[in-house]
Amino acid sequence: MALPFHLCQPGGGASCGACCGLYNFRDHSRAALARALHRRTDTIRPLPKTAEAFQAAAKSLRRWDKDPMFPPVRLCPLLGFVNEERTQVGCLAHPFVNDGTDLRDCGAYNSNTCQSFECPSFLWLNAPQARLIRAALPDWYRYGLVVTDVEFVRGCVKLLEAAVGGPVDLDALVAHGPALEAVRALFSLKETAPGRPGGAVIFGRFARDDLGEPTPRLVDYDFLGSPAAPEDDVVLCLGYDPRSAAALEEARALVRRHVAAVVEAIPEPAAD
């Protein structure tokens, strides 16, 4: 089923630059990424719209792109803020922001690759899930973190369905203010969840292997002496790396509280 809008630039205040390496840094905090995006925007926006100028700028900006989370994943120095308010991330070399001039060949990829690429979320998210993410997260930083983490989204929906004992009408959550606010708080845990390890080479559910490639993480239940629980997929997607059964249960409890808040806010079905 086709999605109702383009995931990278869906409107409503949301935007994503993950395929350009936006989150591919050891320090992928909002503050660190905002500094990088402002630096790139300040450098590129005043330039003449020529390949020579953009190539020189890209070369200069690459010196800042150090300490990637996953070295094989490319970082494009031409990703920045594309609106005057600096709330929307996107390609500063795209013809839509350069009066029709396409300068994407000057970046980490080329225009053909950029034009044809679609991340796995285009295939794995369904339309109600995409609409819910867009409505809940009108924010460049949180939207990108969530829309590219299909396991997190599916895990949250699965917990909601288990709690209510059946399917959840996600479009009804979009249309109901209190429910949407509760979903926003749940999804925002990708940024706000406390007590996650600082400095670890972890991005959501993934760690870095010896070659620098992302590799899925698992909960070591034998080491922790704890059985599996339904919240564990979401716990891992949030970046927790529990070293004790108590720490694991604390992370699970956080997820349960936010899921319960969504369930409590779900509107009653309309009477026939």
C-alpha positions in Angstrom: 0.0 0.0 0.0 1.4 3.4 -1.0 2.0 5.9 1.8 -0.1 9.1 1.7 3.0 11.4 1.7 6.7 11.3 1.2 8.4 10.3 4.5 11.4 12.6 4.1 9.3 15.8 3.7 5.8 15.0 4.9 4.8 18.5 5.9 3.2 19.5 9.2 6.6 20.6 10.6 8.2 17.2 10.3 11.3 16.3 8.1 14.0 13.7 8.1 17.6 13.6 6.9 18.6 10.2 8.3 19.6 8.8 4.8 22.2 11.6 4.6 23.8 10.5 7.9 22.1 13.0 10.2 22.1 10.7 13.2 25.4 8.9 12.4 27.5 10.4 15.1 28.6 9.1 18.5 27.1 12.3 19.9 23.7 12.5 18.1 22.0 14.7 20.6 19.7 17.4 19.4 22.2 20.1 20.4 25.1 18.5 18.6 23.2 17.9 15.4 21.7 21.4 15.4 25.2 22.9 15.6 26.3 20.8 12.6 23.1 21.8 10.6 23.5 25.5 11.4 27.2 25.3 10.4 26.4 23.7 7.1 23.5 26.1 6.4 25.6 29.2 7.2 28.3 27.9 4.8 26.2 26.8 1.9 23.2 29.2 1.7 25.2 32.3 0.6 27.1 30.4 -2.1 26.7 30.9 -5.9 24.7 28.0 -7.3 27.7 26.4 -9.1 29.2 22.9 -8.8 32.6 24.4 -8.0 31.4 26.4 -5.1 29.4 23.5 -3.6 32.2 21.0 -4.1 34.6 23.3 -2.3 32.1 23.9 0.6 31.5 20.1 0.9 35.2 19.5 1.1 35.6 22.2 3.8 32.6 21.0 5.8 33.8 17.3 5.9 36.5 18.2 8.4 33.8 18.6 11.0 32.2 15.2 10.4 34.3 13.2 12.8 33.6 10.2 15.1 30.8 8.6 13.1 28.7 6.0 14.9 29.0 3.6 11.9 32.0 4.6 9.7 30.7 2.8 6.5 27.6 4.9 6.5 28.2 8.1 4.6 27.8 11.6 6.0 26.6 14.2 3.5 27.9 17.7 4.2 25.1 19.2 2.1 22.3 18.4 4.6 21.1 21.4 6.4 18.1 23.6 7.2 16.1 24.4 4.1 13.6 26.9 5.5 14.2 30.4 6.8 13.0 29.4 10.3 15.5 26.6 10.4 13.0 24.0 11.5 13.1 21.8 8.4 16.1 19.6 7.5 16.8 18.7 3.9 19.3 18.8 1.0 20.8 22.2 0.5 21.8 21.1 -3.0 18.4 20.0 -4.1 16.8 21.9 -7.1 13.8 22.7 -5.0 15.9 25.0 -2.8 18.3 26.2 -5.5 15.9 27.8 -8.1 15.9 24.6 -10.1 19.7 23.9 -10.1 20.6 20.4 -9.1 23.9 20.3 -7.2 23.4 16.9 -5.5 26.4 15.4 -7.4 28.6 17.6 -5.1 27.7 15.7 -2.0 28.2 12.2 -0.6 26.1 10.6 -3.3 24.9 11.8 -6.6 21.6 13.1 -7.9 20.5 9.7 -9.4 21.1 7.9 -6.1 19.3 10.6 -4.1 16.4 10.7 -6.5 15.8 7.0 -6.4 16.6 6.1 -2.8 13.8 5.1 -0.4 14.7 3.9 3.1 13.1 0.7 4.5 10.5 2.7 6.3 8.8 3.3 2.9 8.2 -0.4 2.7 7.7 -1.4 6.3 5.4 1.4 7.7 1.8 1.4 6.8 -0.3 4.6 6.1 -1.9 4.9 9.6 1.5 4.5 11.3 3.0 7.1 9.1 0.2 9.5 9.7 0.5 9.0 13.5 4.2 9.7 13.5 3.8 12.8 11.4 1.0 14.2 13.6 2.7 13.3 16.9 6.2 14.6 16.0 6.1 17.9 14.1 9.8 18.3 14.8 12.9 17.6 12.7 14.9 15.8 15.4 12.3 13.5 17.0 10.4 12.7 13.7 13.6 11.4 12.0 14.5 9.3 15.0 11.1 7.6 15.1 10.1 7.3 11.4 13.3 5.4 10.6 12.9 3.0 13.6 10.1 0.7 12.4 10.8 -1.8 15.1 10.1 0.9 17.7 6.9 2.0 16.1 5.7 -1.5 15.6 6.7 -2.4 19.2 4.7 0.5 20.6 1.6 -0.3 18.5 1.9 -4.0 19.6 1.9 -3.0 23.2 -1.1 -0.7 22.7 -3.0 -3.5 21.0 -2.1 -6.0 23.8 -3.3 -3.5 26.4 -6.7 -3.0 24.8 -7.1 -6.6 23.6 -7.4 -5.9 19.9 -6.6 -3.5 17.0 -6.1 0.2 17.7 -7.5 2.8 15.3 -4.4 4.9 14.8 -6.2 7.5 12.8 -8.6 8.0 15.7 -5.5 8.8 17.9 -4.5 11.4 15.4 -7.9 13.0 15.6 -8.1 13.0 19.4 -6.0 15.7 21.1 -5.4 13.9 24.5 -4.6 10.6 22.8 -2.2 12.3 20.4 -0.4 14.1 23.2 0.0 10.7 25.0 1.4 9.2 21.8 3.8 12.2 21.5 5.1 11.5 24.9 5.6 7.8 24.2 7.4 8.4 20.9 9.4 11.2 22.4 11.1 8.7 24.7 13.5 8.3 21.8 15.0 11.6 22.9 13.9 12.0 26.5 14.2 8.5 28.1 16.5 8.9 31.2 19.2 6.6 32.4 20.6 5.4 29.1 24.4 4.7 28.8 26.4 7.8 27.9 29.3 7.4 25.5 28.4 3.9 24.4 28.5 3.0 20.7 24.8 2.3 20.6 22.1 3.7 18.4 18.7 2.4 19.4 18.6 -1.3 18.9 22.0 -1.4 17.2 25.6 -1.5 18.3 28.8 -1.4 16.2 30.6 -4.5 15.2 34.4 -4.9 14.6 34.1 -3.6 11.1 32.0 -0.6 12.1 28.8 -2.0 10.8 25.5 -1.9 12.7 24.6 -5.1 14.5 21.4 -5.9 16.4 21.6 -6.0 20.2 19.8 -8.5 22.3 18.9 -8.7 26.0 21.1 -11.3 27.8 18.3 -12.8 29.9 20.6 -15.6 31.3 23.1 -13.0 32.5 20.4 -10.8 34.0 18.5 -13.7 35.5 15.3 -12.3 34.1 12.6 -13.7 31.7 11.6 -11.9 28.5 8.8 -9.3 28.7 6.7 -7.7 26.0 8.3 -4.3 26.5 11.8 -5.5 25.7 11.9 -4.7 22.0 10.9 -1.1 22.7 13.4 -0.9 25.6 16.2 -1.9 23.2 15.0 0.6 20.5 15.2 3.3 23.1 18.9 2.6 23.6 18.9 1.0 27.0 21.7 -1.5 27.8 20.5 -2.9 31.2 23.3 -4.5 33.3 21.0 -5.8 36.0 17.5 -7.2 36.3 16.5 -4.1 38.3 17.7 -1.8 35.5 15.8 -3.8 32.9 12.6 -3.7 35.0 13.0 0.1 35.5 13.1 0.6 31.7 10.2 -1.7 31.1 8.1 0.2 33.7 8.8 3.5 32.0 7.5 2.1 28.7 4.5 0.6 30.5 3.6 3.9 32.0 3.6 5.7 28.7 1.6 2.9 27.0 -0.9 3.0 29.8 -1.3 6.8 29.4 -2.1 6.3 25.7 -4.6 3.6 26.4 -6.3 5.8 29.0 -6.6 8.6 26.5 -8.0 6.5 23.6 -11.5 7.9 22.8 -14.5 5.8 23.2 -15.9 4.5 19.9 -18.9 6.5 18.6 -22.3 5.0 19.5 -24.3 3.5 16.6 
